[in-house]
Amino acid sequence: MVITRISVGRDEVPSSRFNAPGGDRVLEVPADAHSVAVEFAALDYSDPIHNRYEYRLEGYDRTG
């Protein structure tokens, strides 16, 4: 799985920093941001029915 695009509000965030080994794992979204979008792609299609992903918004999602 790689991140292909990130935007916070109208600003693009370089996705490459999240894809590098040892790269960032946290995206901090300012309180005044009206939107956040993350696009990603799976790189392994050998058994696509078993591809799964999950995400959690810390401070927003109550589970996990």
PyMOL Python script that loads the backbone (N, CA, C, O; Angstrom):
from pymol import cmd

cmd.read_pdbstr("""\
ATOM      1  N   MET A   1       0.848  -1.155   0.000  1.00  0.00           N
ATOM      2  CA  MET A   1       0.000   0.000   0.000  1.00  0.00           C
ATOM      3  C   MET A   1       0.905   1.232   0.000  1.00  0.00           C
ATOM      4  O   MET A   1       1.828   1.327   0.809  1.00  0.00           O
ATOM      5  N   VAL A   2       0.641   2.166  -0.900  1.00  0.00           N
ATOM      6  CA  VAL A   2       1.358   3.439  -0.919  1.00  0.00           C
ATOM      7  C   VAL A   2       0.342   4.571  -0.971  1.00  0.00           C
ATOM      8  O   VAL A   2      -0.746   4.427  -1.530  1.00  0.00           O
ATOM      9  N   ILE A   3       0.713   5.683  -0.386  1.00  0.00           N
ATOM     10  CA  ILE A   3      -0.110   6.881  -0.435  1.00  0.00           C
ATOM     11  C   ILE A   3       0.247   7.614  -1.718  1.00  0.00           C
ATOM     12  O   ILE A   3       1.420   7.871  -1.987  1.00  0.00           O
ATOM     13  N   THR A   4      -0.770   7.951  -2.510  1.00  0.00           N
ATOM     14  CA  THR A   4      -0.526   8.613  -3.787  1.00  0.00           C
ATOM     15  C   THR A   4      -0.840  10.099  -3.763  1.00  0.00           C
ATOM     16  O   THR A   4      -0.311  10.854  -4.579  1.00  0.00           O
ATOM     17  N   ARG A   5      -1.694  10.533  -2.839  1.00  0.00           N
ATOM     18  CA  ARG A   5      -2.047  11.958  -2.773  1.00  0.00           C
ATOM     19  C   ARG A   5      -2.614  12.263  -1.398  1.00  0.00           C
ATOM     20  O   ARG A   5      -3.379  11.478  -0.838  1.00  0.00           O
ATOM     21  N   ILE A   6      -2.228  13.412  -0.862  1.00  0.00           N
ATOM     22  CA  ILE A   6      -2.777  13.899   0.404  1.00  0.00           C
ATOM     23  C   ILE A   6      -3.070  15.384   0.238  1.00  0.00           C
ATOM     24  O   ILE A   6      -2.253  16.129  -0.303  1.00  0.00           O
ATOM     25  N   SER A   7      -4.226  15.804   0.699  1.00  0.00           N
ATOM     26  CA  SER A   7      -4.518  17.233   0.749  1.00  0.00           C
ATOM     27  C   SER A   7      -5.196  17.550   2.072  1.00  0.00           C
ATOM     28  O   SER A   7      -6.038  16.797   2.561  1.00  0.00           O
ATOM     29  N   VAL A   8      -4.810  18.669   2.628  1.00  0.00           N
ATOM     30  CA  VAL A   8      -5.411  19.189   3.853  1.00  0.00           C
ATOM     31  C   VAL A   8      -5.947  20.559   3.490  1.00  0.00           C
ATOM     32  O   VAL A   8      -5.185  21.491   3.232  1.00  0.00           O
ATOM     33  N   GLY A   9      -7.272  20.673   3.472  1.00  0.00           N
ATOM     34  CA  GLY A   9      -7.868  21.900   2.965  1.00  0.00           C
ATOM     35  C   GLY A   9      -7.510  22.037   1.499  1.00  0.00           C
ATOM     36  O   GLY A   9      -7.739  21.118   0.714  1.00  0.00           O
ATOM     37  N   ARG A  10      -6.960  23.158   1.130  1.00  0.00           N
ATOM     38  CA  ARG A  10      -6.538  23.397  -0.254  1.00  0.00           C
ATOM     39  C   ARG A  10      -5.059  23.112  -0.475  1.00  0.00           C
ATOM     40  O   ARG A  10      -4.550  23.277  -1.584  1.00  0.00           O
ATOM     41  N   ASP A  11      -4.373  22.687   0.573  1.00  0.00           N
ATOM     42  CA  ASP A  11      -2.930  22.457   0.493  1.00  0.00           C
ATOM     43  C   ASP A  11      -2.604  20.995   0.217  1.00  0.00           C
ATOM     44  O   ASP A  11      -3.158  20.093   0.845  1.00  0.00           O
ATOM     45  N   GLU A  12      -1.699  20.773  -0.730  1.00  0.00           N
ATOM     46  CA  GLU A  12      -1.193  19.428  -1.005  1.00  0.00           C
ATOM     47  C   GLU A  12      -0.055  19.128  -0.033  1.00  0.00           C
ATOM     48  O   GLU A  12       0.758  20.003   0.265  1.00  0.00           O
ATOM     49  N   VAL A  13      -0.001  17.912   0.453  1.00  0.00           N
ATOM     50  CA  VAL A  13       1.070  17.451   1.340  1.00  0.00           C
ATOM     51  C   VAL A  13       1.886  16.430   0.553  1.00  0.00           C
ATOM     52  O   VAL A  13       1.303  15.527  -0.046  1.00  0.00           O
ATOM     53  N   PRO A  14       3.218  16.540   0.534  1.00  0.00           N
ATOM     54  CA  PRO A  14       4.026  15.567  -0.213  1.00  0.00           C
ATOM     55  C   PRO A  14       3.819  14.147   0.324  1.00  0.00           C
ATOM     56  O   PRO A  14       4.161  13.858   1.470  1.00  0.00           O
ATOM     57  N   SER A  15       3.267  13.279  -0.496  1.00  0.00           N
ATOM     58  CA  SER A  15       2.982  11.911  -0.056  1.00  0.00           C
ATOM     59  C   SER A  15       4.245  11.074   0.055  1.00  0.00           C
ATOM     60  O   SER A  15       4.246  10.058   0.750  1.00  0.00           O
ATOM     61  N   SER A  16       5.312  11.472  -0.610  1.00  0.00           N
ATOM     62  CA  SER A  16       6.551  10.687  -0.603  1.00  0.00           C
ATOM     63  C   SER A  16       7.117  10.519   0.804  1.00  0.00           C
ATOM     64  O   SER A  16       7.761   9.508   1.088  1.00  0.00           O
ATOM     65  N   ARG A  17       6.895  11.469   1.674  1.00  0.00           N
ATOM     66  CA  ARG A  17       7.450  11.377   3.032  1.00  0.00           C
ATOM     67  C   ARG A  17       6.791  10.267   3.844  1.00  0.00           C
ATOM     68  O   ARG A  17       7.359   9.821   4.841  1.00  0.00           O
ATOM     69  N   PHE A  18       5.612   9.814   3.442  1.00  0.00           N
ATOM     70  CA  PHE A  18       4.916   8.738   4.140  1.00  0.00           C
ATOM     71  C   PHE A  18       5.234   7.366   3.547  1.00  0.00           C
ATOM     72  O   PHE A  18       5.007   6.345   4.195  1.00  0.00           O
ATOM     73  N   ASN A  19       5.750   7.336   2.335  1.00  0.00           N
ATOM     74  CA  ASN A  19       6.026   6.079   1.654  1.00  0.00           C
ATOM     75  C   ASN A  19       7.448   5.580   1.853  1.00  0.00           C
ATOM     76  O   ASN A  19       7.724   4.404   1.615  1.00  0.00           O
ATOM     77  N   ALA A  20       8.341   6.436   2.276  1.00  0.00           N
ATOM     78  CA  ALA A  20       9.742   6.051   2.451  1.00  0.00           C
ATOM     79  C   ALA A  20       9.901   5.143   3.672  1.00  0.00           C
ATOM     80  O   ALA A  20       9.206   5.321   4.672  1.00  0.00           O
ATOM     81  N   PRO A  21      10.811   4.175   3.594  1.00  0.00           N
ATOM     82  CA  PRO A  21      11.080   3.346   4.783  1.00  0.00           C
ATOM     83  C   PRO A  21      11.491   4.235   5.960  1.00  0.00           C
ATOM     84  O   PRO A  21      12.366   5.091   5.826  1.00  0.00           O
ATOM     85  N   GLY A  22      10.860   4.026   7.095  1.00  0.00           N
ATOM     86  CA  GLY A  22      11.148   4.847   8.266  1.00  0.00           C
ATOM     87  C   GLY A  22      10.556   6.243   8.172  1.00  0.00           C
ATOM     88  O   GLY A  22      10.872   7.109   8.989  1.00  0.00           O
ATOM     89  N   GLY A  23       9.699   6.469   7.183  1.00  0.00           N
ATOM     90  CA  GLY A  23       9.094   7.787   6.990  1.00  0.00           C
ATOM     91  C   GLY A  23       8.029   8.096   8.025  1.00  0.00           C
ATOM     92  O   GLY A  23       7.759   7.306   8.930  1.00  0.00           O
ATOM     93  N   ASP A  24       7.433   9.265   7.866  1.00  0.00           N
ATOM     94  CA  ASP A  24       6.383   9.704   8.787  1.00  0.00           C
ATOM     95  C   ASP A  24       5.227   8.718   8.808  1.00  0.00           C
ATOM     96  O   ASP A  24       4.919   8.085   7.798  1.00  0.00           O
ATOM     97  N   ARG A  25       4.602   8.595   9.945  1.00  0.00           N
ATOM     98  CA  ARG A  25       3.401   7.771  10.090  1.00  0.00           C
ATOM     99  C   ARG A  25       2.242   8.608  10.616  1.00  0.00           C
ATOM    100  O   ARG A  25       1.136   8.099  10.793  1.00  0.00           O
ATOM    101  N   VAL A  26       2.490   9.878  10.864  1.00  0.00           N
ATOM    102  CA  VAL A  26       1.466  10.748  11.445  1.00  0.00           C
ATOM    103  C   VAL A  26       1.292  11.972  10.553  1.00  0.00           C
ATOM    104  O   VAL A  26       2.269  12.593  10.136  1.00  0.00           O
ATOM    105  N   LEU A  27       0.052  12.305  10.271  1.00  0.00           N
ATOM    106  CA  LEU A  27      -0.291  13.526   9.562  1.00  0.00           C
ATOM    107  C   LEU A  27      -1.088  14.380  10.526  1.00  0.00           C
ATOM    108  O   LEU A  27      -2.197  14.011  10.913  1.00  0.00           O
ATOM    109  N   GLU A  28      -0.541  15.504  10.913  1.00  0.00           N
ATOM    110  CA  GLU A  28      -1.255  16.399  11.825  1.00  0.00           C
ATOM    111  C   GLU A  28      -2.107  17.356  11.000  1.00  0.00           C
ATOM    112  O   GLU A  28      -1.612  18.030  10.096  1.00  0.00           O
ATOM    113  N   VAL A  29      -3.389  17.403  11.325  1.00  0.00           N
ATOM    114  CA  VAL A  29      -4.343  18.248  10.620  1.00  0.00           C
ATOM    115  C   VAL A  29      -4.714  19.403  11.543  1.00  0.00           C
ATOM    116  O   VAL A  29      -5.200  19.176  12.651  1.00  0.00           O
ATOM    117  N   PRO A  30      -4.492  20.637  11.101  1.00  0.00           N
ATOM    118  CA  PRO A  30      -4.838  21.789  11.947  1.00  0.00           C
ATOM    119  C   PRO A  30      -6.337  21.824  12.256  1.00  0.00           C
ATOM    120  O   PRO A  30      -7.154  21.360  11.460  1.00  0.00           O
ATOM    121  N   ALA A  31      -6.681  22.368  13.398  1.00  0.00           N
ATOM    122  CA  ALA A  31      -8.077  22.423  13.833  1.00  0.00           C
ATOM    123  C   ALA A  31      -8.944  23.228  12.870  1.00  0.00           C
ATOM    124  O   ALA A  31     -10.148  22.988  12.783  1.00  0.00           O
ATOM    125  N   ASP A  32      -8.356  24.178  12.146  1.00  0.00           N
ATOM    126  CA  ASP A  32      -9.149  25.011  11.243  1.00  0.00           C
ATOM    127  C   ASP A  32      -9.237  24.442   9.825  1.00  0.00           C
ATOM    128  O   ASP A  32      -9.785  25.095   8.936  1.00  0.00           O
ATOM    129  N   ALA A  33      -8.712  23.247   9.603  1.00  0.00           N
ATOM    130  CA  ALA A  33      -8.808  22.610   8.288  1.00  0.00           C
ATOM    131  C   ALA A  33     -10.248  22.132   8.078  1.00  0.00           C
ATOM    132  O   ALA A  33     -10.841  21.511   8.960  1.00  0.00           O
ATOM    133  N   HIS A  34     -10.788  22.424   6.922  1.00  0.00           N
ATOM    134  CA  HIS A  34     -12.173  22.040   6.634  1.00  0.00           C
ATOM    135  C   HIS A  34     -12.279  20.685   5.949  1.00  0.00           C
ATOM    136  O   HIS A  34     -13.368  20.119   5.854  1.00  0.00           O
ATOM    137  N   SER A  35     -11.158  20.165   5.474  1.00  0.00           N
ATOM    138  CA  SER A  35     -11.203  18.854   4.823  1.00  0.00           C
ATOM    139  C   SER A  35      -9.821  18.216   4.837  1.00  0.00           C
ATOM    140  O   SER A  35      -8.795  18.889   4.931  1.00  0.00           O
ATOM    141  N   VAL A  36      -9.836  16.896   4.740  1.00  0.00           N
ATOM    142  CA  VAL A  36      -8.598  16.132   4.585  1.00  0.00           C
ATOM    143  C   VAL A  36      -8.924  14.984   3.629  1.00  0.00           C
ATOM    144  O   VAL A  36      -9.967  14.342   3.753  1.00  0.00           O
ATOM    145  N   ALA A  37      -8.027  14.731   2.679  1.00  0.00           N
ATOM    146  CA  ALA A  37      -8.226  13.647   1.719  1.00  0.00           C
ATOM    147  C   ALA A  37      -6.921  12.879   1.563  1.00  0.00           C
ATOM    148  O   ALA A  37      -5.845  13.464   1.435  1.00  0.00           O
ATOM    149  N   VAL A  38      -7.042  11.557   1.575  1.00  0.00           N
ATOM    150  CA  VAL A  38      -5.885  10.681   1.387  1.00  0.00           C
ATOM    151  C   VAL A  38      -6.248   9.664   0.317  1.00  0.00           C
ATOM    152  O   VAL A  38      -7.256   8.965   0.431  1.00  0.00           O
ATOM    153  N   GLU A  39      -5.426   9.584  -0.720  1.00  0.00           N
ATOM    154  CA  GLU A  39      -5.612   8.584  -1.768  1.00  0.00           C
ATOM    155  C   GLU A  39      -4.468   7.589  -1.675  1.00  0.00           C
ATOM    156  O   GLU A  39      -3.337   7.963  -1.363  1.00  0.00           O
ATOM    157  N   PHE A  40      -4.754   6.340  -1.940  1.00  0.00           N
ATOM    158  CA  PHE A  40      -3.719   5.314  -1.827  1.00  0.00           C
ATOM    159  C   PHE A  40      -3.950   4.251  -2.882  1.00  0.00           C
ATOM    160  O   PHE A  40      -5.015   4.177  -3.494  1.00  0.00           O
ATOM    161  N   ALA A  41      -2.927   3.425  -3.083  1.00  0.00           N
ATOM    162  CA  ALA A  41      -2.999   2.337  -4.059  1.00  0.00           C
ATOM    163  C   ALA A  41      -2.365   1.085  -3.475  1.00  0.00           C
ATOM    164  O   ALA A  41      -1.340   1.149  -2.796  1.00  0.00           O
ATOM    165  N   ALA A  42      -2.983  -0.045  -3.747  1.00  0.00           N
ATOM    166  CA  ALA A  42      -2.402  -1.335  -3.364  1.00  0.00           C
ATOM    167  C   ALA A  42      -1.407  -1.738  -4.439  1.00  0.00           C
ATOM    168  O   ALA A  42      -1.666  -1.543  -5.626  1.00  0.00           O
ATOM    169  N   LEU A  43      -0.281  -2.294  -4.042  1.00  0.00           N
ATOM    170  CA  LEU A  43       0.750  -2.681  -4.998  1.00  0.00           C
ATOM    171  C   LEU A  43       0.775  -4.179  -5.264  1.00  0.00           C
ATOM    172  O   LEU A  43       1.499  -4.635  -6.149  1.00  0.00           O
ATOM    173  N   ASP A  44       0.010  -4.940  -4.525  1.00  0.00           N
ATOM    174  CA  ASP A  44       0.003  -6.390  -4.678  1.00  0.00           C
ATOM    175  C   ASP A  44      -1.395  -6.840  -5.090  1.00  0.00           C
ATOM    176  O   ASP A  44      -2.337  -6.765  -4.300  1.00  0.00           O
ATOM    177  N   TYR A  45      -1.523  -7.298  -6.310  1.00  0.00           N
ATOM    178  CA  TYR A  45      -2.813  -7.761  -6.813  1.00  0.00           C
ATOM    179  C   TYR A  45      -2.834  -9.274  -7.015  1.00  0.00           C
ATOM    180  O   TYR A  45      -3.669  -9.782  -7.762  1.00  0.00           O
ATOM    181  N   SER A  46      -1.930  -9.996  -6.364  1.00  0.00           N
ATOM    182  CA  SER A  46      -1.874 -11.446  -6.534  1.00  0.00           C
ATOM    183  C   SER A  46      -3.112 -12.135  -5.945  1.00  0.00           C
ATOM    184  O   SER A  46      -3.497 -13.208  -6.409  1.00  0.00           O
ATOM    185  N   ASP A  47      -3.728 -11.539  -4.942  1.00  0.00           N
ATOM    186  CA  ASP A  47      -4.932 -12.099  -4.330  1.00  0.00           C
ATOM    187  C   ASP A  47      -5.812 -10.930  -3.880  1.00  0.00           C
ATOM    188  O   ASP A  47      -5.993 -10.729  -2.679  1.00  0.00           O
ATOM    189  N   PRO A  48      -6.361 -10.157  -4.822  1.00  0.00           N
ATOM    190  CA  PRO A  48      -7.026  -8.888  -4.480  1.00  0.00           C
ATOM    191  C   PRO A  48      -8.221  -9.014  -3.560  1.00  0.00           C
ATOM    192  O   PRO A  48      -8.553  -8.053  -2.867  1.00  0.00           O
ATOM    193  N   ILE A  49      -8.872 -10.146  -3.526  1.00  0.00           N
ATOM    194  CA  ILE A  49     -10.035 -10.293  -2.647  1.00  0.00           C
ATOM    195  C   ILE A  49      -9.631 -10.240  -1.172  1.00  0.00           C
ATOM    196  O   ILE A  49     -10.462  -9.955  -0.309  1.00  0.00           O
ATOM    197  N   HIS A  50      -8.365 -10.512  -0.884  1.00  0.00           N
ATOM    198  CA  HIS A  50      -7.884 -10.486   0.492  1.00  0.00           C
ATOM    199  C   HIS A  50      -7.170  -9.184   0.870  1.00  0.00           C
ATOM    200  O   HIS A  50      -6.700  -9.048   2.000  1.00  0.00           O
ATOM    201  N   ASN A  51      -7.084  -8.234  -0.050  1.00  0.00           N
ATOM    202  CA  ASN A  51      -6.493  -6.933   0.297  1.00  0.00           C
ATOM    203  C   ASN A  51      -7.408  -6.216   1.283  1.00  0.00           C
ATOM    204  O   ASN A  51      -8.611  -6.095   1.048  1.00  0.00           O
ATOM    205  N   ARG A  52      -6.838  -5.745   2.379  1.00  0.00           N
ATOM    206  CA  ARG A  52      -7.586  -5.017   3.406  1.00  0.00           C
ATOM    207  C   ARG A  52      -6.755  -3.819   3.851  1.00  0.00           C
ATOM    208  O   ARG A  52      -5.528  -3.831   3.750  1.00  0.00           O
ATOM    209  N   TYR A  53      -7.415  -2.814   4.330  1.00  0.00           N
ATOM    210  CA  TYR A  53      -6.743  -1.664   4.902  1.00  0.00           C
ATOM    211  C   TYR A  53      -7.589  -1.142   6.050  1.00  0.00           C
ATOM    212  O   TYR A  53      -8.779  -1.439   6.149  1.00  0.00           O
ATOM    213  N   GLU A  54      -6.961  -0.364   6.910  1.00  0.00           N
ATOM    214  CA  GLU A  54      -7.698   0.303   7.972  1.00  0.00           C
ATOM    215  C   GLU A  54      -7.001   1.601   8.312  1.00  0.00           C
ATOM    216  O   GLU A  54      -5.811   1.769   8.044  1.00  0.00           O
ATOM    217  N   TYR A  55      -7.730   2.497   8.890  1.00  0.00           N
ATOM    218  CA  TYR A  55      -7.176   3.778   9.321  1.00  0.00           C
ATOM    219  C   TYR A  55      -7.905   4.205  10.580  1.00  0.00           C
ATOM    220  O   TYR A  55      -8.986   3.708  10.896  1.00  0.00           O
ATOM    221  N   ARG A  56      -7.296   5.130  11.285  1.00  0.00           N
ATOM    222  CA  ARG A  56      -7.899   5.659  12.505  1.00  0.00           C
ATOM    223  C   ARG A  56      -7.522   7.118  12.610  1.00  0.00           C
ATOM    224  O   ARG A  56      -6.367   7.483  12.393  1.00  0.00           O
ATOM    225  N   LEU A  57      -8.476   7.941  12.936  1.00  0.00           N
ATOM    226  CA  LEU A  57      -8.244   9.364  13.166  1.00  0.00           C
ATOM    227  C   LEU A  57      -8.123   9.580  14.661  1.00  0.00           C
ATOM    228  O   LEU A  57      -9.127   9.685  15.366  1.00  0.00           O
ATOM    229  N   GLU A  58      -6.875   9.648  15.146  1.00  0.00           N
ATOM    230  CA  GLU A  58      -6.663   9.835  16.587  1.00  0.00           C
ATOM    231  C   GLU A  58      -7.257  11.159  17.032  1.00  0.00           C
ATOM    232  O   GLU A  58      -7.084  12.185  16.374  1.00  0.00           O
ATOM    233  N   GLY A  59      -7.944  11.126  18.132  1.00  0.00           N
ATOM    234  CA  GLY A  59      -8.602  12.328  18.639  1.00  0.00           C
ATOM    235  C   GLY A  59     -10.004  12.519  18.076  1.00  0.00           C
ATOM    236  O   GLY A  59     -10.749  13.391  18.521  1.00  0.00           O
ATOM    237  N   TYR A  60     -10.357  11.686  17.084  1.00  0.00           N
ATOM    238  CA  TYR A  60     -11.692  11.755  16.496  1.00  0.00           C
ATOM    239  C   TYR A  60     -12.418  10.422  16.632  1.00  0.00           C
ATOM    240  O   TYR A  60     -13.530  10.360  17.155  1.00  0.00           O
ATOM    241  N   ASP A  61     -11.774   9.354  16.154  1.00  0.00           N
ATOM    242  CA  ASP A  61     -12.368   8.017  16.291  1.00  0.00           C
ATOM    243  C   ASP A  61     -12.239   7.552  17.736  1.00  0.00           C
ATOM    244  O   ASP A  61     -11.170   7.675  18.332  1.00  0.00           O
ATOM    245  N   ARG A  62     -13.298   7.029  18.292  1.00  0.00           N
ATOM    246  CA  ARG A  62     -13.313   6.623  19.694  1.00  0.00           C
ATOM    247  C   ARG A  62     -12.906   5.162  19.879  1.00  0.00           C
ATOM    248  O   ARG A  62     -12.630   4.750  21.005  1.00  0.00           O
ATOM    249  N   THR A  63     -12.860   4.376  18.819  1.00  0.00           N
ATOM    250  CA  THR A  63     -12.497   2.969  18.939  1.00  0.00           C
ATOM    251  C   THR A  63     -11.036   2.772  18.602  1.00  0.00           C
ATOM    252  O   THR A  63     -10.423   3.612  17.944  1.00  0.00           O
ATOM    253  N   GLY A  64     -10.486   1.677  19.047  1.00  0.00           N
ATOM    254  CA  GLY A  64      -9.130   1.320  18.635  1.00  0.00           C
ATOM    255  C   GLY A  64      -8.136   1.585  19.673  1.00  0.00           C
ATOM    256  O   GLY A  64      -6.948   1.334  19.469  1.00  0.00           O
TER     257      GLY A  64
END
""", "prot")
cmd.dss("prot")
cmd.show_as("cartoon", "prot")
cmd.util.cbc("prot")
cmd.orient("prot")
